[in-house]
Amino acid sequence: MQIHNLKRIHKNKKDRIIGRGGKHAKTSGRGGKGQTARAGNKRRPELRDIIKKLPKNRGYQFKSIRRAVIVPKDKTGGTAGKPETFSAMRKRLNMKGGKIVVK
């Protein structure tokens, strides 16, 4: 077999070029008039803007849903006459802010 005997299985087809006039005439595969018919037509979907405004779930925590720390009465420090203040409790429990409930 020599090179001049070889034949292709499929015909040599070129990709169709759109929006250059010629074969398709008039709109040339670009639809009707208006924004979608122009070059560089990239419109953002409305849903994407809505999604972008929502907070990311990864590592996001609402500050208002912080759970209160429940401390039993027998675990509160201080003397018999004076109960322990909440600021002293926070220092002892190593807390930054948050709500403390004594039960």
Backbone as XML, in Angstrom:
<?xml version="1.0"?>
<chain id="A" units="angstrom">
  <residue number="1" name="MET">
    <atom name="N" x="0.848" y="-1.186" z="0.000"/>
    <atom name="CA" x="0.000" y="0.000" z="0.000"/>
    <atom name="C" x="0.890" y="1.244" z="0.000"/>
  </residue>
  <residue number="2" name="GLN">
    <atom name="N" x="0.503" y="2.194" z="-0.849"/>
    <atom name="CA" x="1.265" y="3.431" z="-0.937"/>
    <atom name="C" x="0.363" y="4.617" z="-0.594"/>
  </residue>
  <residue number="3" name="ILE">
    <atom name="N" x="0.966" y="5.785" z="-0.397"/>
    <atom name="CA" x="0.228" y="6.973" z="0.043"/>
    <atom name="C" x="-0.904" y="7.315" z="-0.922"/>
  </residue>
  <residue number="4" name="HIS">
    <atom name="N" x="-0.705" y="7.153" z="-2.233"/>
    <atom name="CA" x="-1.761" y="7.521" z="-3.176"/>
    <atom name="C" x="-2.936" y="6.541" z="-3.161"/>
  </residue>
  <residue number="5" name="ASN">
    <atom name="N" x="-2.812" y="5.416" z="-2.469"/>
    <atom name="CA" x="-3.907" y="4.447" z="-2.358"/>
    <atom name="C" x="-4.769" y="4.671" z="-1.114"/>
  </residue>
  <residue number="6" name="LEU">
    <atom name="N" x="-4.277" y="5.479" z="-0.155"/>
    <atom name="CA" x="-5.014" y="5.694" z="1.096"/>
    <atom name="C" x="-6.257" y="6.547" z="0.873"/>
  </residue>
  <residue number="7" name="LYS">
    <atom name="N" x="-7.354" y="6.208" z="1.574"/>
    <atom name="CA" x="-8.586" y="6.994" z="1.513"/>
    <atom name="C" x="-9.092" y="7.228" z="2.932"/>
  </residue>
  <residue number="8" name="ARG">
    <atom name="N" x="-9.765" y="8.349" z="3.103"/>
    <atom name="CA" x="-10.361" y="8.652" z="4.410"/>
    <atom name="C" x="-11.615" y="7.818" z="4.620"/>
  </residue>
  <residue number="9" name="ILE">
    <atom name="N" x="-11.912" y="7.501" z="5.910"/>
    <atom name="CA" x="-13.166" y="6.824" z="6.248"/>
    <atom name="C" x="-14.292" y="7.857" z="6.243"/>
  </residue>
  <residue number="10" name="HIS">
    <atom name="N" x="-14.040" y="9.033" z="6.874"/>
    <atom name="CA" x="-15.026" y="10.111" z="6.936"/>
    <atom name="C" x="-14.561" y="11.254" z="6.046"/>
  </residue>
  <residue number="11" name="LYS">
    <atom name="N" x="-15.508" y="11.970" z="5.485"/>
    <atom name="CA" x="-15.154" y="13.117" z="4.652"/>
    <atom name="C" x="-14.526" y="14.209" z="5.514"/>
  </residue>
  <residue number="12" name="ASN">
    <atom name="N" x="-13.704" y="15.036" z="4.918"/>
    <atom name="CA" x="-13.019" y="16.109" z="5.623"/>
    <atom name="C" x="-13.990" y="17.277" z="5.801"/>
  </residue>
  <residue number="13" name="LYS">
    <atom name="N" x="-14.615" y="17.400" z="6.982"/>
    <atom name="CA" x="-15.620" y="18.441" z="7.241"/>
    <atom name="C" x="-15.014" y="19.549" z="8.067"/>
  </residue>
  <residue number="14" name="LYS">
    <atom name="N" x="-15.324" y="20.787" z="7.709"/>
    <atom name="CA" x="-14.862" y="21.920" z="8.493"/>
    <atom name="C" x="-15.961" y="22.342" z="9.454"/>
  </residue>
  <residue number="15" name="ASP">
    <atom name="N" x="-15.584" y="22.963" z="10.596"/>
    <atom name="CA" x="-16.563" y="23.469" z="11.550"/>
    <atom name="C" x="-17.321" y="24.638" z="10.938"/>
  </residue>
  <residue number="16" name="ARG">
    <atom name="N" x="-18.595" y="24.742" z="11.277"/>
    <atom name="CA" x="-19.437" y="25.818" z="10.752"/>
    <atom name="C" x="-19.112" y="27.116" z="11.487"/>
  </residue>
  <residue number="17" name="ILE">
    <atom name="N" x="-18.850" y="28.175" z="10.760"/>
    <atom name="CA" x="-18.582" y="29.476" z="11.350"/>
    <atom name="C" x="-19.892" y="30.252" z="11.388"/>
  </residue>
  <residue number="18" name="ILE">
    <atom name="N" x="-20.268" y="30.739" z="12.582"/>
    <atom name="CA" x="-21.554" y="31.418" z="12.757"/>
    <atom name="C" x="-21.344" y="32.915" z="12.859"/>
  </residue>
  <residue number="19" name="GLY">
    <atom name="N" x="-22.268" y="33.662" z="12.305"/>
    <atom name="CA" x="-22.255" y="35.115" z="12.435"/>
    <atom name="C" x="-21.307" y="35.795" z="11.486"/>
  </residue>
  <residue number="20" name="ARG">
    <atom name="N" x="-21.035" y="35.209" z="10.327"/>
    <atom name="CA" x="-20.138" y="35.815" z="9.362"/>
    <atom name="C" x="-20.838" y="36.029" z="8.012"/>
  </residue>
  <residue number="21" name="GLY">
    <atom name="N" x="-22.162" y="36.006" z="8.014"/>
    <atom name="CA" x="-22.876" y="36.146" z="6.733"/>
    <atom name="C" x="-22.757" y="34.852" z="5.955"/>
  </residue>
  <residue number="22" name="GLY">
    <atom name="N" x="-22.965" y="34.926" z="4.657"/>
    <atom name="CA" x="-22.744" y="33.750" z="3.815"/>
    <atom name="C" x="-23.896" y="32.777" z="3.826"/>
  </residue>
  <residue number="23" name="LYS">
    <atom name="N" x="-23.615" y="31.515" z="4.084"/>
    <atom name="CA" x="-24.566" y="30.415" z="3.881"/>
    <atom name="C" x="-25.932" y="30.600" z="4.546"/>
  </residue>
  <residue number="24" name="HIS">
    <atom name="N" x="-25.967" y="31.077" z="5.769"/>
    <atom name="CA" x="-27.249" y="31.140" z="6.462"/>
    <atom name="C" x="-28.085" y="32.360" z="6.108"/>
  </residue>
  <residue number="25" name="ALA">
    <atom name="N" x="-27.489" y="33.358" z="5.588"/>
    <atom name="CA" x="-28.175" y="34.596" z="5.214"/>
    <atom name="C" x="-28.815" y="35.283" z="6.408"/>
  </residue>
  <residue number="26" name="LYS">
    <atom name="N" x="-29.402" y="36.404" z="6.212"/>
    <atom name="CA" x="-30.066" y="37.251" z="7.204"/>
    <atom name="C" x="-29.403" y="37.205" z="8.573"/>
  </residue>
  <residue number="27" name="THR">
    <atom name="N" x="-29.918" y="36.446" z="9.522"/>
    <atom name="CA" x="-29.379" y="36.500" z="10.889"/>
    <atom name="C" x="-28.154" y="35.612" z="11.059"/>
  </residue>
  <residue number="28" name="SER">
    <atom name="N" x="-27.925" y="34.727" z="10.149"/>
    <atom name="CA" x="-26.738" y="33.876" z="10.159"/>
    <atom name="C" x="-26.600" y="33.089" z="11.469"/>
  </residue>
  <residue number="29" name="GLY">
    <atom name="N" x="-27.678" y="32.486" z="11.918"/>
    <atom name="CA" x="-27.646" y="31.616" z="13.097"/>
    <atom name="C" x="-27.663" y="32.354" z="14.406"/>
  </residue>
  <residue number="30" name="ARG">
    <atom name="N" x="-27.946" y="33.670" z="14.391"/>
    <atom name="CA" x="-27.934" y="34.445" z="15.629"/>
    <atom name="C" x="-29.329" y="34.841" z="16.115"/>
  </residue>
  <residue number="31" name="GLY">
    <atom name="N" x="-30.377" y="34.269" z="15.564"/>
    <atom name="CA" x="-31.728" y="34.578" z="16.028"/>
    <atom name="C" x="-32.209" y="35.912" z="15.525"/>
  </residue>
  <residue number="32" name="GLY">
    <atom name="N" x="-33.100" y="36.550" z="16.304"/>
    <atom name="CA" x="-33.698" y="37.828" z="15.886"/>
    <atom name="C" x="-32.837" y="39.005" z="16.280"/>
  </residue>
  <residue number="33" name="LYS">
    <atom name="N" x="-33.478" y="40.189" z="16.297"/>
    <atom name="CA" x="-32.739" y="41.417" z="16.653"/>
    <atom name="C" x="-32.600" y="41.553" z="18.165"/>
  </residue>
  <residue number="34" name="GLY">
    <atom name="N" x="-31.927" y="42.596" z="18.572"/>
    <atom name="CA" x="-31.860" y="42.913" z="20.001"/>
    <atom name="C" x="-30.575" y="42.492" z="20.660"/>
  </residue>
  <residue number="35" name="GLN">
    <atom name="N" x="-30.615" y="42.489" z="21.997"/>
    <atom name="CA" x="-29.414" y="42.253" z="22.803"/>
    <atom name="C" x="-28.799" y="40.885" z="22.531"/>
  </residue>
  <residue number="36" name="THR">
    <atom name="N" x="-29.643" y="39.876" z="22.330"/>
    <atom name="CA" x="-29.116" y="38.523" z="22.143"/>
    <atom name="C" x="-28.479" y="38.338" z="20.775"/>
  </residue>
  <residue number="37" name="ALA">
    <atom name="N" x="-28.785" y="39.199" z="19.816"/>
    <atom name="CA" x="-28.226" y="39.074" z="18.470"/>
    <atom name="C" x="-26.852" y="39.709" z="18.358"/>
  </residue>
  <residue number="38" name="ARG">
    <atom name="N" x="-26.458" y="40.526" z="19.320"/>
    <atom name="CA" x="-25.192" y="41.265" z="19.230"/>
    <atom name="C" x="-24.003" y="40.398" z="19.650"/>
  </residue>
  <residue number="39" name="ALA">
    <atom name="N" x="-22.850" y="40.834" z="19.203"/>
    <atom name="CA" x="-21.623" y="40.142" z="19.607"/>
    <atom name="C" x="-21.354" y="40.438" z="21.079"/>
  </residue>
  <residue number="40" name="GLY">
    <atom name="N" x="-20.780" y="39.485" z="21.773"/>
    <atom name="CA" x="-20.457" y="39.675" z="23.190"/>
    <atom name="C" x="-21.674" y="39.625" z="24.081"/>
  </residue>
  <residue number="41" name="ASN">
    <atom name="N" x="-22.701" y="38.903" z="23.653"/>
    <atom name="CA" x="-23.928" y="38.807" z="24.442"/>
    <atom name="C" x="-23.693" y="37.883" z="25.627"/>
  </residue>
  <residue number="42" name="LYS">
    <atom name="N" x="-23.517" y="38.480" z="26.801"/>
    <atom name="CA" x="-23.389" y="37.691" z="28.029"/>
    <atom name="C" x="-24.219" y="38.383" z="29.087"/>
  </residue>
  <residue number="43" name="ARG">
    <atom name="N" x="-25.402" y="37.865" z="29.332"/>
    <atom name="CA" x="-26.258" y="38.441" z="30.368"/>
    <atom name="C" x="-26.221" y="37.542" z="31.586"/>
  </residue>
  <residue number="44" name="ARG">
    <atom name="N" x="-26.095" y="38.156" z="32.756"/>
    <atom name="CA" x="-26.036" y="37.366" z="33.986"/>
    <atom name="C" x="-27.421" y="36.848" z="34.334"/>
  </residue>
  <residue number="45" name="PRO">
    <atom name="N" x="-27.537" y="35.587" z="34.727"/>
    <atom name="CA" x="-28.832" y="35.084" z="35.178"/>
    <atom name="C" x="-29.258" y="35.789" z="36.473"/>
  </residue>
  <residue number="46" name="GLU">
    <atom name="N" x="-30.532" y="36.081" z="36.591"/>
    <atom name="CA" x="-31.049" y="36.808" z="37.755"/>
    <atom name="C" x="-30.843" y="36.007" z="39.034"/>
  </residue>
  <residue number="47" name="LEU">
    <atom name="N" x="-30.970" y="34.681" z="38.916"/>
    <atom name="CA" x="-30.846" y="33.821" z="40.092"/>
    <atom name="C" x="-29.442" y="33.890" z="40.690"/>
  </residue>
  <residue number="48" name="ARG">
    <atom name="N" x="-28.422" y="34.083" z="39.855"/>
    <atom name="CA" x="-27.052" y="34.147" z="40.349"/>
    <atom name="C" x="-26.861" y="35.335" z="41.287"/>
  </residue>
  <residue number="49" name="ASP">
    <atom name="N" x="-27.465" y="36.484" z="40.937"/>
    <atom name="CA" x="-27.345" y="37.664" z="41.801"/>
    <atom name="C" x="-27.987" y="37.420" z="43.162"/>
  </residue>
  <residue number="50" name="ILE">
    <atom name="N" x="-29.104" y="36.695" z="43.166"/>
    <atom name="CA" x="-29.789" y="36.388" z="44.425"/>
    <atom name="C" x="-28.914" y="35.466" z="45.273"/>
  </residue>
  <residue number="51" name="ILE">
    <atom name="N" x="-28.319" y="34.461" z="44.644"/>
    <atom name="CA" x="-27.477" y="33.504" z="45.362"/>
    <atom name="C" x="-26.239" y="34.191" z="45.935"/>
  </residue>
  <residue number="52" name="LYS">
    <atom name="N" x="-25.658" y="35.119" z="45.170"/>
    <atom name="CA" x="-24.447" y="35.809" z="45.610"/>
    <atom name="C" x="-24.681" y="36.658" z="46.859"/>
  </residue>
  <residue number="53" name="LYS">
    <atom name="N" x="-25.919" y="37.133" z="47.047"/>
    <atom name="CA" x="-26.223" y="37.977" z="48.207"/>
    <atom name="C" x="-26.373" y="37.176" z="49.491"/>
  </residue>
  <residue number="54" name="LEU">
    <atom name="N" x="-26.592" y="35.863" z="49.381"/>
    <atom name="CA" x="-26.750" y="35.024" z="50.562"/>
    <atom name="C" x="-25.383" y="34.760" z="51.193"/>
  </residue>
  <residue number="55" name="PRO">
    <atom name="N" x="-25.315" y="34.612" z="52.518"/>
    <atom name="CA" x="-24.030" y="34.331" z="53.146"/>
    <atom name="C" x="-23.575" y="32.910" z="52.844"/>
  </residue>
  <residue number="56" name="LYS">
    <atom name="N" x="-22.265" y="32.700" z="52.811"/>
    <atom name="CA" x="-21.734" y="31.356" z="52.564"/>
    <atom name="C" x="-21.981" y="30.492" z="53.786"/>
  </residue>
  <residue number="57" name="ASN">
    <atom name="N" x="-22.298" y="29.245" z="53.554"/>
    <atom name="CA" x="-22.571" y="28.331" z="54.667"/>
    <atom name="C" x="-21.296" y="27.938" z="55.403"/>
  </residue>
  <residue number="58" name="ARG">
    <atom name="N" x="-20.174" y="27.911" z="54.684"/>
    <atom name="CA" x="-18.937" y="27.438" z="55.285"/>
    <atom name="C" x="-18.485" y="28.393" z="56.379"/>
  </residue>
  <residue number="59" name="GLY">
    <atom name="N" x="-18.509" y="27.975" z="57.627"/>
    <atom name="CA" x="-18.000" y="28.770" z="58.723"/>
    <atom name="C" x="-18.867" y="29.944" z="59.124"/>
  </residue>
  <residue number="60" name="TYR">
    <atom name="N" x="-20.044" y="30.054" z="58.565"/>
    <atom name="CA" x="-20.900" y="31.196" z="58.897"/>
    <atom name="C" x="-21.803" y="30.830" z="60.061"/>
  </residue>
  <residue number="61" name="GLN">
    <atom name="N" x="-21.850" y="31.680" z="61.083"/>
    <atom name="CA" x="-22.716" y="31.438" z="62.234"/>
    <atom name="C" x="-23.448" y="32.718" z="62.568"/>
  </residue>
  <residue number="62" name="PHE">
    <atom name="N" x="-24.729" y="32.598" z="62.810"/>
    <atom name="CA" x="-25.504" y="33.761" z="63.230"/>
    <atom name="C" x="-25.145" y="34.074" z="64.679"/>
  </residue>
  <residue number="63" name="LYS">
    <atom name="N" x="-24.862" y="35.326" z="64.947"/>
    <atom name="CA" x="-24.462" y="35.720" z="66.293"/>
    <atom name="C" x="-25.640" y="35.649" z="67.271"/>
  </residue>
  <residue number="64" name="SER">
    <atom name="N" x="-26.857" y="35.803" z="66.749"/>
    <atom name="CA" x="-28.025" y="35.840" z="67.619"/>
    <atom name="C" x="-28.430" y="34.460" z="68.122"/>
  </residue>
  <residue number="65" name="ILE">
    <atom name="N" x="-27.906" y="33.384" z="67.550"/>
    <atom name="CA" x="-28.323" y="32.039" z="67.947"/>
    <atom name="C" x="-27.358" y="31.433" z="68.971"/>
  </residue>
  <residue number="66" name="ARG">
    <atom name="N" x="-26.514" y="32.235" z="69.567"/>
    <atom name="CA" x="-25.591" y="31.707" z="70.576"/>
    <atom name="C" x="-26.362" y="31.080" z="71.725"/>
  </residue>
  <residue number="67" name="ARG">
    <atom name="N" x="-25.945" y="29.913" z="72.130"/>
    <atom name="CA" x="-26.592" y="29.210" z="73.239"/>
    <atom name="C" x="-26.115" y="29.786" z="74.575"/>
  </residue>
  <residue number="68" name="ALA">
    <atom name="N" x="-27.029" y="29.829" z="75.540"/>
    <atom name="CA" x="-26.683" y="30.308" z="76.872"/>
    <atom name="C" x="-25.971" y="29.198" z="77.642"/>
  </residue>
  <residue number="69" name="VAL">
    <atom name="N" x="-24.989" y="29.570" z="78.453"/>
    <atom name="CA" x="-24.273" y="28.602" z="79.286"/>
    <atom name="C" x="-25.028" y="28.470" z="80.602"/>
  </residue>
  <residue number="70" name="ILE">
    <atom name="N" x="-25.455" y="27.236" z="80.901"/>
    <atom name="CA" x="-26.215" y="26.999" z="82.138"/>
    <atom name="C" x="-25.237" y="26.545" z="83.224"/>
  </residue>
  <residue number="71" name="VAL">
    <atom name="N" x="-25.226" y="27.284" z="84.330"/>
    <atom name="CA" x="-24.342" y="26.975" z="85.457"/>
    <atom name="C" x="-25.224" y="26.640" z="86.658"/>
  </residue>
  <residue number="72" name="PRO">
    <atom name="N" x="-25.061" y="25.445" z="87.241"/>
    <atom name="CA" x="-25.848" y="25.106" z="88.431"/>
    <atom name="C" x="-25.444" y="25.977" z="89.639"/>
  </residue>
  <residue number="73" name="LYS">
    <atom name="N" x="-26.375" y="26.168" z="90.572"/>
    <atom name="CA" x="-26.129" y="27.052" z="91.726"/>
    <atom name="C" x="-24.964" y="26.580" z="92.590"/>
  </residue>
  <residue number="74" name="ASP">
    <atom name="N" x="-24.836" y="25.262" z="92.707"/>
    <atom name="CA" x="-23.755" y="24.758" z="93.569"/>
    <atom name="C" x="-22.375" y="24.954" z="92.929"/>
  </residue>
  <residue number="75" name="LYS">
    <atom name="N" x="-22.291" y="25.210" z="91.624"/>
    <atom name="CA" x="-21.007" y="25.421" z="90.955"/>
    <atom name="C" x="-20.585" y="26.893" z="90.934"/>
  </residue>
  <residue number="76" name="THR">
    <atom name="N" x="-21.480" y="27.796" z="91.330"/>
    <atom name="CA" x="-21.110" y="29.211" z="91.367"/>
    <atom name="C" x="-20.209" y="29.463" z="92.568"/>
  </residue>
  <residue number="77" name="GLY">
    <atom name="N" x="-19.201" y="30.303" z="92.347"/>
    <atom name="CA" x="-18.243" y="30.579" z="93.418"/>
    <atom name="C" x="-18.734" y="31.717" z="94.300"/>
  </residue>
  <residue number="78" name="GLY">
    <atom name="N" x="-17.835" y="32.354" z="94.980"/>
    <atom name="CA" x="-18.179" y="33.474" z="95.865"/>
    <atom name="C" x="-18.372" y="33.013" z="97.298"/>
  </residue>
  <residue number="79" name="THR">
    <atom name="N" x="-18.510" y="34.004" z="98.182"/>
    <atom name="CA" x="-18.707" y="33.698" z="99.601"/>
    <atom name="C" x="-20.180" y="33.415" z="99.864"/>
  </residue>
  <residue number="80" name="ALA">
    <atom name="N" x="-20.505" y="33.004" z="101.071"/>
    <atom name="CA" x="-21.887" y="32.648" z="101.428"/>
    <atom name="C" x="-22.809" y="33.860" z="101.325"/>
  </residue>
  <residue number="81" name="GLY">
    <atom name="N" x="-22.327" y="35.025" z="101.727"/>
    <atom name="CA" x="-23.157" y="36.226" z="101.695"/>
    <atom name="C" x="-23.250" y="36.846" z="100.311"/>
  </residue>
  <residue number="82" name="LYS">
    <atom name="N" x="-22.119" y="36.840" z="99.567"/>
    <atom name="CA" x="-22.072" y="37.473" z="98.251"/>
    <atom name="C" x="-21.935" y="36.423" z="97.142"/>
  </residue>
  <residue number="83" name="PRO">
    <atom name="N" x="-22.854" y="36.416" z="96.183"/>
    <atom name="CA" x="-22.683" y="35.496" z="95.042"/>
    <atom name="C" x="-21.605" y="36.023" z="94.086"/>
  </residue>
  <residue number="84" name="GLU">
    <atom name="N" x="-21.068" y="35.129" z="93.294"/>
    <atom name="CA" x="-20.024" y="35.494" z="92.318"/>
    <atom name="C" x="-20.629" y="36.345" z="91.204"/>
  </residue>
  <residue number="85" name="THR">
    <atom name="N" x="-19.910" y="37.392" z="90.793"/>
    <atom name="CA" x="-20.409" y="38.233" z="89.692"/>
    <atom name="C" x="-20.245" y="37.496" z="88.354"/>
  </residue>
  <residue number="86" name="PHE">
    <atom name="N" x="-21.032" y="37.946" z="87.366"/>
    <atom name="CA" x="-20.973" y="37.299" z="86.052"/>
    <atom name="C" x="-19.617" y="37.517" z="85.381"/>
  </residue>
  <residue number="87" name="SER">
    <atom name="N" x="-19.005" y="38.695" z="85.596"/>
    <atom name="CA" x="-17.685" y="38.936" z="84.999"/>
    <atom name="C" x="-16.634" y="37.993" z="85.595"/>
  </residue>
  <residue number="88" name="ALA">
    <atom name="N" x="-16.741" y="37.727" z="86.900"/>
    <atom name="CA" x="-15.814" y="36.793" z="87.540"/>
    <atom name="C" x="-16.053" y="35.367" z="87.031"/>
  </residue>
  <residue number="89" name="MET">
    <atom name="N" x="-17.350" y="35.033" z="86.799"/>
    <atom name="CA" x="-17.687" y="33.710" z="86.264"/>
    <atom name="C" x="-17.102" y="33.518" z="84.860"/>
  </residue>
  <residue number="90" name="ARG">
    <atom name="N" x="-17.201" y="34.588" z="84.060"/>
    <atom name="CA" x="-16.669" y="34.516" z="82.692"/>
    <atom name="C" x="-15.154" y="34.289" z="82.701"/>
  </residue>
  <residue number="91" name="LYS">
    <atom name="N" x="-14.461" y="34.970" z="83.610"/>
    <atom name="CA" x="-13.005" y="34.789" z="83.709"/>
    <atom name="C" x="-12.670" y="33.368" z="84.141"/>
  </residue>
  <residue number="92" name="ARG">
    <atom name="N" x="-13.438" y="32.847" z="85.095"/>
    <atom name="CA" x="-13.191" y="31.494" z="85.604"/>
    <atom name="C" x="-13.488" y="30.430" z="84.547"/>
  </residue>
  <residue number="93" name="LEU">
    <atom name="N" x="-14.579" y="30.642" z="83.784"/>
    <atom name="CA" x="-14.971" y="29.675" z="82.739"/>
    <atom name="C" x="-14.258" y="29.927" z="81.415"/>
  </residue>
  <residue number="94" name="ASN">
    <atom name="N" x="-13.455" y="30.982" z="81.345"/>
    <atom name="CA" x="-12.693" y="31.354" z="80.140"/>
    <atom name="C" x="-13.655" y="31.602" z="78.959"/>
  </residue>
  <residue number="95" name="MET">
    <atom name="N" x="-14.650" y="32.468" z="79.200"/>
    <atom name="CA" x="-15.645" y="32.802" z="78.177"/>
    <atom name="C" x="-15.454" y="34.219" z="77.717"/>
  </residue>
  <residue number="96" name="LYS">
    <atom name="N" x="-15.756" y="34.473" z="76.425"/>
    <atom name="CA" x="-15.760" y="35.832" z="75.907"/>
    <atom name="C" x="-17.208" y="36.194" z="75.634"/>
  </residue>
  <residue number="97" name="GLY">
    <atom name="N" x="-17.810" y="37.010" z="76.459"/>
    <atom name="CA" x="-19.197" y="37.399" z="76.265"/>
    <atom name="C" x="-20.125" y="36.198" z="76.432"/>
  </residue>
  <residue number="98" name="GLY">
    <atom name="N" x="-21.302" y="36.261" z="75.803"/>
    <atom name="CA" x="-22.256" y="35.155" z="75.912"/>
    <atom name="C" x="-23.149" y="35.316" z="77.132"/>
  </residue>
  <residue number="99" name="LYS">
    <atom name="N" x="-24.234" y="34.554" z="77.134"/>
    <atom name="CA" x="-25.205" y="34.652" z="78.196"/>
    <atom name="C" x="-24.991" y="33.525" z="79.205"/>
  </residue>
  <residue number="100" name="ILE">
    <atom name="N" x="-25.046" y="33.861" z="80.481"/>
    <atom name="CA" x="-24.894" y="32.873" z="81.551"/>
    <atom name="C" x="-26.214" y="32.785" z="82.299"/>
  </residue>
  <residue number="101" name="VAL">
    <atom name="N" x="-26.710" y="31.556" z="82.467"/>
    <atom name="CA" x="-27.953" y="31.329" z="83.214"/>
    <atom name="C" x="-27.623" y="30.468" z="84.422"/>
  </residue>
  <residue number="102" name="VAL">
    <atom name="N" x="-28.011" y="30.951" z="85.628"/>
    <atom name="CA" x="-27.767" y="30.213" z="86.873"/>
    <atom name="C" x="-29.048" y="29.499" z="87.250"/>
  </residue>
  <residue number="103" name="LYS">
    <atom name="N" x="-28.986" y="28.176" z="87.350"/>
    <atom name="CA" x="-30.174" y="27.388" z="87.728"/>
    <atom name="C" x="-29.852" y="26.487" z="88.898"/>
  </residue>
</chain>
